[in-house]
Amino acid sequence: MLDKNALRAEIVRNGMTQKELASMLGISEKTFIRRMKIGVFGTDEVEIMISVLKLQDPQSIFFAKSVTLEVT
């Protein structure tokens, strides 16, 4: 499961917006938000995020053992 809060934190920590990251992935911001919501990104997209965000422990974000609680 995707740890959405951890991914958002890494985006902010790198001084980026979701829109900027989406652009680097070659997708629209709307598509990025939808994929965040369902917690599914392609392997190519994950590799780009690992590189761009300089993730030291990508497994804890992309293969989280517990689901992030979201209030809808």
Predicted model as a PDB file, atoms N, CA, C, CB and O in Angstrom, pLDDT in the B-factor column:
MODEL        1                                                                  
ATOM      1  N   MET A   1       0.836  -1.181   0.000  1.00 86.00           N  
ATOM      2  CA  MET A   1       0.000   0.000   0.000  1.00 86.00           C  
ATOM      3  C   MET A   1       0.885   1.251   0.000  1.00 86.00           C  
ATOM      4  CB  MET A   1      -0.953  -0.005   1.219  1.00 86.00           C  
ATOM      5  O   MET A   1       1.960   1.275   0.600  1.00 86.00           O  
ATOM      6  N   LEU A   2       0.419   2.247  -0.664  1.00 92.00           N  
ATOM      7  CA  LEU A   2       1.111   3.524  -0.748  1.00 92.00           C  
ATOM      8  C   LEU A   2       0.881   4.341   0.528  1.00 92.00           C  
ATOM      9  CB  LEU A   2       0.639   4.311  -1.985  1.00 92.00           C  
ATOM     10  O   LEU A   2      -0.260   4.527   0.949  1.00 92.00           O  
ATOM     11  N   ASP A   3       1.950   4.820   1.131  1.00 94.00           N  
ATOM     12  CA  ASP A   3       1.834   5.719   2.278  1.00 94.00           C  
ATOM     13  C   ASP A   3       1.728   7.137   1.712  1.00 94.00           C  
ATOM     14  CB  ASP A   3       3.069   5.572   3.276  1.00 94.00           C  
ATOM     15  O   ASP A   3       2.735   7.802   1.467  1.00 94.00           O  
ATOM     16  N   LYS A   4       0.510   7.574   1.515  1.00 95.00           N  
ATOM     17  CA  LYS A   4       0.238   8.850   0.854  1.00 95.00           C  
ATOM     18  C   LYS A   4       0.802  10.034   1.630  1.00 95.00           C  
ATOM     19  CB  LYS A   4      -1.254   9.029   0.665  1.00 95.00           C  
ATOM     20  O   LYS A   4       1.352  10.965   1.043  1.00 95.00           O  
ATOM     21  N   ASN A   5       0.663   9.993   2.941  1.00 95.00           N  
ATOM     22  CA  ASN A   5       1.168  11.112   3.751  1.00 95.00           C  
ATOM     23  C   ASN A   5       2.686  11.212   3.662  1.00 95.00           C  
ATOM     24  CB  ASN A   5       0.739  10.951   5.220  1.00 95.00           C  
ATOM     25  O   ASN A   5       3.228  12.315   3.597  1.00 95.00           O  
ATOM     26  N   ALA A   6       3.370  10.090   3.658  1.00 96.00           N  
ATOM     27  CA  ALA A   6       4.833  10.105   3.550  1.00 96.00           C  
ATOM     28  C   ALA A   6       5.262  10.637   2.186  1.00 96.00           C  
ATOM     29  CB  ALA A   6       5.410   8.691   3.778  1.00 96.00           C  
ATOM     30  O   ALA A   6       6.233  11.387   2.094  1.00 96.00           O  
ATOM     31  N   LEU A   7       4.550  10.257   1.128  1.00 97.00           N  
ATOM     32  CA  LEU A   7       4.882  10.749  -0.205  1.00 97.00           C  
ATOM     33  C   LEU A   7       4.648  12.252  -0.290  1.00 97.00           C  
ATOM     34  CB  LEU A   7       4.055  10.018  -1.275  1.00 97.00           C  
ATOM     35  O   LEU A   7       5.480  12.982  -0.828  1.00 97.00           O  
ATOM     36  N   ARG A   8       3.524  12.714   0.238  1.00 97.00           N  
ATOM     37  CA  ARG A   8       3.252  14.162   0.254  1.00 97.00           C  
ATOM     38  C   ARG A   8       4.339  14.910   1.024  1.00 97.00           C  
ATOM     39  CB  ARG A   8       1.867  14.448   0.882  1.00 97.00           C  
ATOM     40  O   ARG A   8       4.780  15.980   0.604  1.00 97.00           O  
ATOM     41  N   ALA A   9       4.766  14.344   2.148  1.00 97.00           N  
ATOM     42  CA  ALA A   9       5.807  14.979   2.961  1.00 97.00           C  
ATOM     43  C   ALA A   9       7.115  15.087   2.179  1.00 97.00           C  
ATOM     44  CB  ALA A   9       6.032  14.186   4.262  1.00 97.00           C  
ATOM     45  O   ALA A   9       7.806  16.102   2.264  1.00 97.00           O  
ATOM     46  N   GLU A  10       7.453  14.058   1.427  1.00 97.00           N  
ATOM     47  CA  GLU A  10       8.682  14.089   0.631  1.00 97.00           C  
ATOM     48  C   GLU A  10       8.596  15.118  -0.489  1.00 97.00           C  
ATOM     49  CB  GLU A  10       8.971  12.708   0.045  1.00 97.00           C  
ATOM     50  O   GLU A  10       9.587  15.771  -0.815  1.00 97.00           O  
ATOM     51  N   ILE A  11       7.421  15.261  -1.071  1.00 98.00           N  
ATOM     52  CA  ILE A  11       7.227  16.267  -2.116  1.00 98.00           C  
ATOM     53  C   ILE A  11       7.482  17.657  -1.537  1.00 98.00           C  
ATOM     54  CB  ILE A  11       5.793  16.177  -2.715  1.00 98.00           C  
ATOM     55  O   ILE A  11       8.202  18.460  -2.131  1.00 98.00           O  
ATOM     56  N   VAL A  12       6.893  17.936  -0.381  1.00 97.00           N  
ATOM     57  CA  VAL A  12       7.065  19.235   0.287  1.00 97.00           C  
ATOM     58  C   VAL A  12       8.515  19.426   0.713  1.00 97.00           C  
ATOM     59  CB  VAL A  12       6.131  19.346   1.515  1.00 97.00           C  
ATOM     60  O   VAL A  12       9.082  20.504   0.536  1.00 97.00           O  
ATOM     61  N   ARG A  13       9.114  18.376   1.276  1.00 97.00           N  
ATOM     62  CA  ARG A  13      10.501  18.445   1.740  1.00 97.00           C  
ATOM     63  C   ARG A  13      11.455  18.822   0.598  1.00 97.00           C  
ATOM     64  CB  ARG A  13      10.921  17.100   2.355  1.00 97.00           C  
ATOM     65  O   ARG A  13      12.495  19.438   0.827  1.00 97.00           O  
ATOM     66  N   ASN A  14      11.090  18.447  -0.620  1.00 97.00           N  
ATOM     67  CA  ASN A  14      11.913  18.758  -1.788  1.00 97.00           C  
ATOM     68  C   ASN A  14      11.507  20.072  -2.445  1.00 97.00           C  
ATOM     69  CB  ASN A  14      11.825  17.634  -2.799  1.00 97.00           C  
ATOM     70  O   ASN A  14      11.990  20.401  -3.529  1.00 97.00           O  
ATOM     71  N   GLY A  15      10.620  20.824  -1.791  1.00 98.00           N  
ATOM     72  CA  GLY A  15      10.223  22.137  -2.291  1.00 98.00           C  
ATOM     73  C   GLY A  15       9.436  22.073  -3.589  1.00 98.00           C  
ATOM     74  O   GLY A  15       9.505  22.984  -4.413  1.00 98.00           O  
ATOM     75  N   MET A  16       8.694  21.002  -3.763  1.00 98.00           N  
ATOM     76  CA  MET A  16       7.928  20.818  -4.995  1.00 98.00           C  
ATOM     77  C   MET A  16       6.435  20.833  -4.694  1.00 98.00           C  
ATOM     78  CB  MET A  16       8.320  19.498  -5.691  1.00 98.00           C  
ATOM     79  O   MET A  16       6.007  20.767  -3.542  1.00 98.00           O  
ATOM     80  N   THR A  17       5.665  20.923  -5.763  1.00 97.00           N  
ATOM     81  CA  THR A  17       4.216  20.764  -5.667  1.00 97.00           C  
ATOM     82  C   THR A  17       3.848  19.462  -6.371  1.00 97.00           C  
ATOM     83  CB  THR A  17       3.455  21.992  -6.299  1.00 97.00           C  
ATOM     84  O   THR A  17       4.642  18.907  -7.131  1.00 97.00           O  
ATOM     85  N   GLN A  18       2.658  18.992  -6.112  1.00 97.00           N  
ATOM     86  CA  GLN A  18       2.185  17.792  -6.800  1.00 97.00           C  
ATOM     87  C   GLN A  18       2.112  18.039  -8.301  1.00 97.00           C  
ATOM     88  CB  GLN A  18       0.807  17.361  -6.261  1.00 97.00           C  
ATOM     89  O   GLN A  18       2.370  17.140  -9.101  1.00 97.00           O  
ATOM     90  N   LYS A  19       1.761  19.260  -8.676  1.00 98.00           N  
ATOM     91  CA  LYS A  19       1.675  19.606 -10.092  1.00 98.00           C  
ATOM     92  C   LYS A  19       3.044  19.509 -10.766  1.00 98.00           C  
ATOM     93  CB  LYS A  19       1.101  21.020 -10.261  1.00 98.00           C  
ATOM     94  O   LYS A  19       3.158  18.996 -11.879  1.00 98.00           O  
ATOM     95  N   GLU A  20       4.081  20.003 -10.086  1.00 98.00           N  
ATOM     96  CA  GLU A  20       5.438  19.934 -10.646  1.00 98.00           C  
ATOM     97  C   GLU A  20       5.904  18.490 -10.785  1.00 98.00           C  
ATOM     98  CB  GLU A  20       6.422  20.717  -9.766  1.00 98.00           C  
ATOM     99  O   GLU A  20       6.502  18.118 -11.794  1.00 98.00           O  
ATOM    100  N   LEU A  21       5.628  17.678  -9.765  1.00 98.00           N  
ATOM    101  CA  LEU A  21       6.025  16.275  -9.824  1.00 98.00           C  
ATOM    102  C   LEU A  21       5.257  15.548 -10.919  1.00 98.00           C  
ATOM    103  CB  LEU A  21       5.798  15.591  -8.469  1.00 98.00           C  
ATOM    104  O   LEU A  21       5.827  14.739 -11.650  1.00 98.00           O  
ATOM    105  N   ALA A  22       3.968  15.834 -11.032  1.00 98.00           N  
ATOM    106  CA  ALA A  22       3.161  15.225 -12.086  1.00 98.00           C  
ATOM    107  C   ALA A  22       3.741  15.538 -13.456  1.00 98.00           C  
ATOM    108  CB  ALA A  22       1.710  15.710 -12.003  1.00 98.00           C  
ATOM    109  O   ALA A  22       3.810  14.667 -14.322  1.00 98.00           O  
ATOM    110  N   SER A  23       4.157  16.780 -13.647  1.00 97.00           N  
ATOM    111  CA  SER A  23       4.763  17.192 -14.914  1.00 97.00           C  
ATOM    112  C   SER A  23       6.027  16.384 -15.200  1.00 97.00           C  
ATOM    113  CB  SER A  23       5.090  18.695 -14.890  1.00 97.00           C  
ATOM    114  O   SER A  23       6.253  15.966 -16.336  1.00 97.00           O  
ATOM    115  N   MET A  24       6.837  16.166 -14.188  1.00 97.00           N  
ATOM    116  CA  MET A  24       8.055  15.370 -14.359  1.00 97.00           C  
ATOM    117  C   MET A  24       7.741  13.919 -14.698  1.00 97.00           C  
ATOM    118  CB  MET A  24       8.903  15.431 -13.098  1.00 97.00           C  
ATOM    119  O   MET A  24       8.531  13.237 -15.350  1.00 97.00           O  
ATOM    120  N   LEU A  25       6.575  13.454 -14.246  1.00 97.00           N  
ATOM    121  CA  LEU A  25       6.149  12.080 -14.535  1.00 97.00           C  
ATOM    122  C   LEU A  25       5.479  11.976 -15.904  1.00 97.00           C  
ATOM    123  CB  LEU A  25       5.191  11.583 -13.448  1.00 97.00           C  
ATOM    124  O   LEU A  25       5.234  10.880 -16.407  1.00 97.00           O  
ATOM    125  N   GLY A  26       5.188  13.135 -16.497  1.00 97.00           N  
ATOM    126  CA  GLY A  26       4.537  13.142 -17.797  1.00 97.00           C  
ATOM    127  C   GLY A  26       3.045  12.913 -17.721  1.00 97.00           C  
ATOM    128  O   GLY A  26       2.432  12.445 -18.681  1.00 97.00           O  
ATOM    129  N   ILE A  27       2.453  13.244 -16.572  1.00 97.00           N  
ATOM    130  CA  ILE A  27       1.009  13.101 -16.398  1.00 97.00           C  
ATOM    131  C   ILE A  27       0.440  14.425 -15.896  1.00 97.00           C  
ATOM    132  CB  ILE A  27       0.673  11.938 -15.408  1.00 97.00           C  
ATOM    133  O   ILE A  27       1.179  15.301 -15.445  1.00 97.00           O  
ATOM    134  N   SER A  28      -0.871  14.558 -15.980  1.00 97.00           N  
ATOM    135  CA  SER A  28      -1.506  15.785 -15.499  1.00 97.00           C  
ATOM    136  C   SER A  28      -1.616  15.751 -13.972  1.00 97.00           C  
ATOM    137  CB  SER A  28      -2.909  15.966 -16.143  1.00 97.00           C  
ATOM    138  O   SER A  28      -1.525  14.693 -13.350  1.00 97.00           O  
ATOM    139  N   GLU A  29      -1.810  16.920 -13.395  1.00 97.00           N  
ATOM    140  CA  GLU A  29      -2.002  16.988 -11.942  1.00 97.00           C  
ATOM    141  C   GLU A  29      -3.239  16.187 -11.531  1.00 97.00           C  
ATOM    142  CB  GLU A  29      -2.137  18.461 -11.478  1.00 97.00           C  
ATOM    143  O   GLU A  29      -3.233  15.512 -10.502  1.00 97.00           O  
ATOM    144  N   LYS A  30      -4.280  16.264 -12.329  1.00 98.00           N  
ATOM    145  CA  LYS A  30      -5.520  15.526 -12.038  1.00 98.00           C  
ATOM    146  C   LYS A  30      -5.255  14.018 -12.004  1.00 98.00           C  
ATOM    147  CB  LYS A  30      -6.608  15.853 -13.095  1.00 98.00           C  
ATOM    148  O   LYS A  30      -5.751  13.320 -11.120  1.00 98.00           O  
ATOM    149  N   THR A  31      -4.480  13.523 -12.958  1.00 97.00           N  
ATOM    150  CA  THR A  31      -4.134  12.097 -12.985  1.00 97.00           C  
ATOM    151  C   THR A  31      -3.288  11.734 -11.781  1.00 97.00           C  
ATOM    152  CB  THR A  31      -3.389  11.738 -14.281  1.00 97.00           C  
ATOM    153  O   THR A  31      -3.488  10.683 -11.173  1.00 97.00           O  
ATOM    154  N   PHE A  32      -2.337  12.604 -11.429  1.00 98.00           N  
ATOM    155  CA  PHE A  32      -1.489  12.361 -10.261  1.00 98.00           C  
ATOM    156  C   PHE A  32      -2.340  12.248  -9.004  1.00 98.00           C  
ATOM    157  CB  PHE A  32      -0.445  13.485 -10.101  1.00 98.00           C  
ATOM    158  O   PHE A  32      -2.156  11.328  -8.206  1.00 98.00           O  
ATOM    159  N   ILE A  33      -3.261  13.171  -8.828  1.00 96.00           N  
ATOM    160  CA  ILE A  33      -4.133  13.161  -7.645  1.00 96.00           C  
ATOM    161  C   ILE A  33      -4.981  11.896  -7.611  1.00 96.00           C  
ATOM    162  CB  ILE A  33      -5.042  14.405  -7.629  1.00 96.00           C  
ATOM    163  O   ILE A  33      -5.159  11.294  -6.552  1.00 96.00           O  
ATOM    164  N   ARG A  34      -5.501  11.495  -8.756  1.00 97.00           N  
ATOM    165  CA  ARG A  34      -6.313  10.274  -8.829  1.00 97.00           C  
ATOM    166  C   ARG A  34      -5.477   9.049  -8.451  1.00 97.00           C  
ATOM    167  CB  ARG A  34      -6.905  10.099 -10.249  1.00 97.00           C  
ATOM    168  O   ARG A  34      -5.938   8.177  -7.713  1.00 97.00           O  
ATOM    169  N   ARG A  35      -4.252   8.993  -8.961  1.00 96.00           N  
ATOM    170  CA  ARG A  35      -3.384   7.854  -8.639  1.00 96.00           C  
ATOM    171  C   ARG A  35      -2.989   7.858  -7.170  1.00 96.00           C  
ATOM    172  CB  ARG A  35      -2.130   7.873  -9.515  1.00 96.00           C  
ATOM    173  O   ARG A  35      -2.864   6.795  -6.562  1.00 96.00           O  
ATOM    174  N   MET A  36      -2.790   9.032  -6.595  1.00 95.00           N  
ATOM    175  CA  MET A  36      -2.512   9.121  -5.157  1.00 95.00           C  
ATOM    176  C   MET A  36      -3.708   8.583  -4.376  1.00 95.00           C  
ATOM    177  CB  MET A  36      -2.200  10.591  -4.739  1.00 95.00           C  
ATOM    178  O   MET A  36      -3.544   7.853  -3.399  1.00 95.00           O  
ATOM    179  N   LYS A  37      -4.892   8.945  -4.809  1.00 94.00           N  
ATOM    180  CA  LYS A  37      -6.106   8.534  -4.094  1.00 94.00           C  
ATOM    181  C   LYS A  37      -6.259   7.015  -4.077  1.00 94.00           C  
ATOM    182  CB  LYS A  37      -7.342   9.172  -4.736  1.00 94.00           C  
ATOM    183  O   LYS A  37      -6.603   6.431  -3.049  1.00 94.00           O  
ATOM    184  N   ILE A  38      -5.999   6.378  -5.227  1.00 94.00           N  
ATOM    185  CA  ILE A  38      -6.148   4.920  -5.278  1.00 94.00           C  
ATOM    186  C   ILE A  38      -4.861   4.202  -4.853  1.00 94.00           C  
ATOM    187  CB  ILE A  38      -6.546   4.482  -6.692  1.00 94.00           C  
ATOM    188  O   ILE A  38      -4.867   3.002  -4.577  1.00 94.00           O  
ATOM    189  N   GLY A  39      -3.759   4.959  -4.806  1.00 92.00           N  
ATOM    190  CA  GLY A  39      -2.499   4.393  -4.323  1.00 92.00           C  
ATOM    191  C   GLY A  39      -1.765   3.545  -5.333  1.00 92.00           C  
ATOM    192  O   GLY A  39      -1.066   2.602  -4.962  1.00 92.00           O  
ATOM    193  N   VAL A  40      -1.916   3.870  -6.621  1.00 92.00           N  
ATOM    194  CA  VAL A  40      -1.284   3.058  -7.666  1.00 92.00           C  
ATOM    195  C   VAL A  40      -0.528   3.941  -8.649  1.00 92.00           C  
ATOM    196  CB  VAL A  40      -2.335   2.218  -8.411  1.00 92.00           C  
ATOM    197  O   VAL A  40      -1.094   4.844  -9.266  1.00 92.00           O  
ATOM    198  N   PHE A  41       0.768   3.655  -8.779  1.00 95.00           N  
ATOM    199  CA  PHE A  41       1.607   4.304  -9.779  1.00 95.00           C  
ATOM    200  C   PHE A  41       2.321   3.211 -10.548  1.00 95.00           C  
ATOM    201  CB  PHE A  41       2.625   5.303  -9.128  1.00 95.00           C  
ATOM    202  O   PHE A  41       2.553   2.120 -10.028  1.00 95.00           O  
ATOM    203  N   GLY A  42       2.669   3.511 -11.792  1.00 94.00           N  
ATOM    204  CA  GLY A  42       3.431   2.564 -12.595  1.00 94.00           C  
ATOM    205  C   GLY A  42       4.868   2.494 -12.104  1.00 94.00           C  
ATOM    206  O   GLY A  42       5.349   3.405 -11.430  1.00 94.00           O  
ATOM    207  N   THR A  43       5.551   1.403 -12.448  1.00 94.00           N  
ATOM    208  CA  THR A  43       6.931   1.232 -11.996  1.00 94.00           C  
ATOM    209  C   THR A  43       7.838   2.333 -12.540  1.00 94.00           C  
ATOM    210  CB  THR A  43       7.462  -0.137 -12.420  1.00 94.00           C  
ATOM    211  O   THR A  43       8.738   2.789 -11.835  1.00 94.00           O  
ATOM    212  N   ASP A  44       7.619   2.765 -13.770  1.00 96.00           N  
ATOM    213  CA  ASP A  44       8.422   3.859 -14.329  1.00 96.00           C  
ATOM    214  C   ASP A  44       8.218   5.140 -13.532  1.00 96.00           C  
ATOM    215  CB  ASP A  44       8.063   4.093 -15.807  1.00 96.00           C  
ATOM    216  O   ASP A  44       9.169   5.878 -13.276  1.00 96.00           O  
ATOM    217  N   GLU A  45       6.975   5.401 -13.141  1.00 97.00           N  
ATOM    218  CA  GLU A  45       6.665   6.603 -12.363  1.00 97.00           C  
ATOM    219  C   GLU A  45       7.311   6.530 -10.981  1.00 97.00           C  
ATOM    220  CB  GLU A  45       5.138   6.785 -12.229  1.00 97.00           C  
ATOM    221  O   GLU A  45       7.839   7.524 -10.483  1.00 97.00           O  
ATOM    222  N   VAL A  46       7.267   5.361 -10.372  1.00 97.00           N  
ATOM    223  CA  VAL A  46       7.877   5.180  -9.051  1.00 97.00           C  
ATOM    224  C   VAL A  46       9.386   5.413  -9.147  1.00 97.00           C  
ATOM    225  CB  VAL A  46       7.577   3.756  -8.491  1.00 97.00           C  
ATOM    226  O   VAL A  46       9.966   6.073  -8.286  1.00 97.00           O  
ATOM    227  N   GLU A  47      10.019   4.877 -10.182  1.00 97.00           N  
ATOM    228  CA  GLU A  47      11.461   5.065 -10.354  1.00 97.00           C  
ATOM    229  C   GLU A  47      11.814   6.546 -10.497  1.00 97.00           C  
ATOM    230  CB  GLU A  47      11.958   4.285 -11.580  1.00 97.00           C  
ATOM    231  O   GLU A  47      12.808   7.011  -9.940  1.00 97.00           O  
ATOM    232  N   ILE A  48      10.997   7.278 -11.244  1.00 97.00           N  
ATOM    233  CA  ILE A  48      11.235   8.717 -11.410  1.00 97.00           C  
ATOM    234  C   ILE A  48      11.080   9.434 -10.075  1.00 97.00           C  
ATOM    235  CB  ILE A  48      10.265   9.317 -12.455  1.00 97.00           C  
ATOM    236  O   ILE A  48      11.899  10.285  -9.727  1.00 97.00           O  
ATOM    237  N   MET A  49      10.034   9.094  -9.328  1.00 98.00           N  
ATOM    238  CA  MET A  49       9.822   9.744  -8.026  1.00 98.00           C  
ATOM    239  C   MET A  49      10.967   9.451  -7.066  1.00 98.00           C  
ATOM    240  CB  MET A  49       8.497   9.284  -7.408  1.00 98.00           C  
ATOM    241  O   MET A  49      11.395  10.335  -6.325  1.00 98.00           O  
ATOM    242  N   ILE A  50      11.465   8.225  -7.072  1.00 97.00           N  
ATOM    243  CA  ILE A  50      12.588   7.870  -6.203  1.00 97.00           C  
ATOM    244  C   ILE A  50      13.791   8.740  -6.534  1.00 97.00           C  
ATOM    245  CB  ILE A  50      12.948   6.371  -6.349  1.00 97.00           C  
ATOM    246  O   ILE A  50      14.479   9.235  -5.641  1.00 97.00           O  
ATOM    247  N   SER A  51      14.034   8.918  -7.817  1.00 97.00           N  
ATOM    248  CA  SER A  51      15.178   9.714  -8.256  1.00 97.00           C  
ATOM    249  C   SER A  51      14.987  11.204  -7.977  1.00 97.00           C  
ATOM    250  CB  SER A  51      15.422   9.498  -9.737  1.00 97.00           C  
ATOM    251  O   SER A  51      15.858  11.848  -7.392  1.00 97.00           O  
ATOM    252  N   VAL A  52      13.852  11.742  -8.396  1.00 97.00           N  
ATOM    253  CA  VAL A  52      13.589  13.182  -8.265  1.00 97.00           C  
ATOM    254  C   VAL A  52      13.512  13.602  -6.798  1.00 97.00           C  
ATOM    255  CB  VAL A  52      12.281  13.553  -8.984  1.00 97.00           C  
ATOM    256  O   VAL A  52      14.030  14.652  -6.419  1.00 97.00           O  
ATOM    257  N   LEU A  53      12.864  12.779  -5.978  1.00 98.00           N  
ATOM    258  CA  LEU A  53      12.686  13.124  -4.569  1.00 98.00           C  
ATOM    259  C   LEU A  53      13.852  12.645  -3.698  1.00 98.00           C  
ATOM    260  CB  LEU A  53      11.386  12.532  -4.054  1.00 98.00           C  
ATOM    261  O   LEU A  53      13.874  12.879  -2.490  1.00 98.00           O  
ATOM    262  N   LYS A  54      14.819  11.971  -4.330  1.00 97.00           N  
ATOM    263  CA  LYS A  54      16.006  11.466  -3.620  1.00 97.00           C  
ATOM    264  C   LYS A  54      15.607  10.646  -2.393  1.00 97.00           C  
ATOM    265  CB  LYS A  54      16.918  12.637  -3.194  1.00 97.00           C  
ATOM    266  O   LYS A  54      16.106  10.869  -1.290  1.00 97.00           O  
ATOM    267  N   LEU A  55      14.699   9.694  -2.607  1.00 96.00           N  
ATOM    268  CA  LEU A  55      14.172   8.895  -1.510  1.00 96.00           C  
ATOM    269  C   LEU A  55      15.201   7.894  -1.016  1.00 96.00           C  
ATOM    270  CB  LEU A  55      12.906   8.172  -1.942  1.00 96.00           C  
ATOM    271  O   LEU A  55      15.729   7.103  -1.798  1.00 96.00           O  
ATOM    272  N   GLN A  56      15.485   7.925   0.265  1.00 94.00           N  
ATOM    273  CA  GLN A  56      16.437   7.009   0.882  1.00 94.00           C  
ATOM    274  C   GLN A  56      15.800   5.659   1.200  1.00 94.00           C  
ATOM    275  CB  GLN A  56      17.008   7.625   2.150  1.00 94.00           C  
ATOM    276  O   GLN A  56      16.463   4.623   1.152  1.00 94.00           O  
ATOM    277  N   ASP A  57      14.502   5.681   1.526  1.00 93.00           N  
ATOM    278  CA  ASP A  57      13.795   4.450   1.894  1.00 93.00           C  
ATOM    279  C   ASP A  57      12.466   4.383   1.142  1.00 93.00           C  
ATOM    280  CB  ASP A  57      13.557   4.381   3.434  1.00 93.00           C  
ATOM    281  O   ASP A  57      11.403   4.525   1.746  1.00 93.00           O  
ATOM    282  N   PRO A  58      12.525   4.166  -0.175  1.00 95.00           N  
ATOM    283  CA  PRO A  58      11.291   4.170  -0.966  1.00 95.00           C  
ATOM    284  C   PRO A  58      10.324   3.050  -0.602  1.00 95.00           C  
ATOM    285  CB  PRO A  58      11.628   4.072  -2.419  1.00 95.00           C  
ATOM    286  O   PRO A  58       9.117   3.181  -0.805  1.00 95.00           O  
ATOM    287  N   GLN A  59      10.847   1.946  -0.064  1.00 94.00           N  
ATOM    288  CA  GLN A  59       9.966   0.838   0.294  1.00 94.00           C  
ATOM    289  C   GLN A  59       8.953   1.236   1.355  1.00 94.00           C  
ATOM    290  CB  GLN A  59      10.782  -0.340   0.782  1.00 94.00           C  
ATOM    291  O   GLN A  59       7.813   0.772   1.334  1.00 94.00           O  
ATOM    292  N   SER A  60       9.365   2.096   2.286  1.00 93.00           N  
ATOM    293  CA  SER A  60       8.435   2.498   3.347  1.00 93.00           C  
ATOM    294  C   SER A  60       7.299   3.355   2.805  1.00 93.00           C  
ATOM    295  CB  SER A  60       9.177   3.260   4.440  1.00 93.00           C  
ATOM    296  O   SER A  60       6.244   3.457   3.432  1.00 93.00           O  
ATOM    297  N   ILE A  61       7.505   3.968   1.650  1.00 94.00           N  
ATOM    298  CA  ILE A  61       6.459   4.796   1.044  1.00 94.00           C  
ATOM    299  C   ILE A  61       5.600   3.984   0.085  1.00 94.00           C  
ATOM    300  CB  ILE A  61       7.078   5.986   0.310  1.00 94.00           C  
ATOM    301  O   ILE A  61       4.371   4.011   0.164  1.00 94.00           O  
ATOM    302  N   PHE A  62       6.252   3.264  -0.818  1.00 92.00           N  
ATOM    303  CA  PHE A  62       5.518   2.570  -1.879  1.00 92.00           C  
ATOM    304  C   PHE A  62       5.050   1.173  -1.502  1.00 92.00           C  
ATOM    305  CB  PHE A  62       6.370   2.481  -3.093  1.00 92.00           C  
ATOM    306  O   PHE A  62       4.219   0.586  -2.194  1.00 92.00           O  
ATOM    307  N   PHE A  63       5.583   0.639  -0.405  1.00 88.00           N  
ATOM    308  CA  PHE A  63       5.158  -0.683   0.048  1.00 88.00           C  
ATOM    309  C   PHE A  63       4.851  -0.660   1.535  1.00 88.00           C  
ATOM    310  CB  PHE A  63       6.234  -1.735  -0.257  1.00 88.00           C  
ATOM    311  O   PHE A  63       5.272  -1.542   2.283  1.00 88.00           O  
ATOM    312  N   ALA A  64       4.112   0.364   1.956  1.00 75.00           N  
ATOM    313  CA  ALA A  64       3.761   0.520   3.367  1.00 75.00           C  
ATOM    314  C   ALA A  64       2.940  -0.669   3.832  1.00 75.00           C  
ATOM    315  CB  ALA A  64       2.986   1.832   3.600  1.00 75.00           C  
ATOM    316  O   ALA A  64       2.109  -1.195   3.092  1.00 75.00           O  
ATOM    317  N   LYS A  65       3.184  -1.085   5.069  1.00 73.00           N  
ATOM    318  CA  LYS A  65       2.476  -2.248   5.608  1.00 73.00           C  
ATOM    319  C   LYS A  65       1.070  -1.919   6.071  1.00 73.00           C  
ATOM    320  CB  LYS A  65       3.250  -2.836   6.751  1.00 73.00           C  
ATOM    321  O   LYS A  65       0.207  -2.795   6.136  1.00 73.00           O  
ATOM    322  N   SER A  66       0.841  -0.647   6.394  1.00 60.00           N  
ATOM    323  CA  SER A  66      -0.492  -0.270   6.840  1.00 60.00           C  
ATOM    324  C   SER A  66      -1.039   0.808   5.907  1.00 60.00           C  
ATOM    325  CB  SER A  66      -0.469   0.228   8.313  1.00 60.00           C  
ATOM    326  O   SER A  66      -0.292   1.509   5.225  1.00 60.00           O  
ATOM    327  N   VAL A  67      -2.340   0.914   5.902  1.00 54.00           N  
ATOM    328  CA  VAL A  67      -3.014   1.877   5.041  1.00 54.00           C  
ATOM    329  C   VAL A  67      -3.077   3.229   5.747  1.00 54.00           C  
ATOM    330  CB  VAL A  67      -4.439   1.384   4.665  1.00 54.00           C  
ATOM    331  O   VAL A  67      -3.337   3.302   6.948  1.00 54.00           O  
ATOM    332  N   THR A  68      -2.836   4.295   4.991  1.00 50.00           N  
ATOM    333  CA  THR A  68      -2.939   5.637   5.531  1.00 50.00           C  
ATOM    334  C   THR A  68      -4.412   5.978   5.735  1.00 50.00           C  
ATOM    335  CB  THR A  68      -2.253   6.666   4.597  1.00 50.00           C  
ATOM    336  O   THR A  68      -5.225   5.816   4.825  1.00 50.00           O  
ATOM    337  N   LEU A  69      -4.745   6.442   6.908  1.00 57.00           N  
ATOM    338  CA  LEU A  69      -6.112   6.818   7.219  1.00 57.00           C  
ATOM    339  C   LEU A  69      -6.429   8.160   6.580  1.00 57.00           C  
ATOM    340  CB  LEU A  69      -6.335   6.873   8.741  1.00 57.00           C  
ATOM    341  O   LEU A  69      -5.713   9.138   6.799  1.00 57.00           O  
ATOM    342  N   GLU A  70      -7.487   8.214   5.798  1.00 58.00           N  
ATOM    343  CA  GLU A  70      -7.926   9.466   5.190  1.00 58.00           C  
ATOM    344  C   GLU A  70      -9.389   9.696   5.516  1.00 58.00           C  
ATOM    345  CB  GLU A  70      -7.702   9.450   3.660  1.00 58.00           C  
ATOM    346  O   GLU A  70     -10.217   8.793   5.390  1.00 58.00           O  
ATOM    347  N   VAL A  71      -9.693  10.892   5.928  1.00 58.00           N  
ATOM    348  CA  VAL A  71     -11.069  11.264   6.187  1.00 58.00           C  
ATOM    349  C   VAL A  71     -11.625  11.854   4.900  1.00 58.00           C  
ATOM    350  CB  VAL A  71     -11.183  12.272   7.382  1.00 58.00           C  
ATOM    351  O   VAL A  71     -11.070  12.801   4.343  1.00 58.00           O  
ATOM    352  N   THR A  72     -12.728  11.279   4.438  1.00 56.00           N  
ATOM    353  CA  THR A  72     -13.334  11.779   3.201  1.00 56.00           C  
ATOM    354  C   THR A  72     -14.668  12.390   3.447  1.00 56.00           C  
ATOM    355  CB  THR A  72     -13.469  10.683   2.193  1.00 56.00           C  
ATOM    356  O   THR A  72     -15.314  12.860   2.510  1.00 56.00           O  
TER     357      THR A  72                                                      
ENDMDL                                                                          
END                                                                             
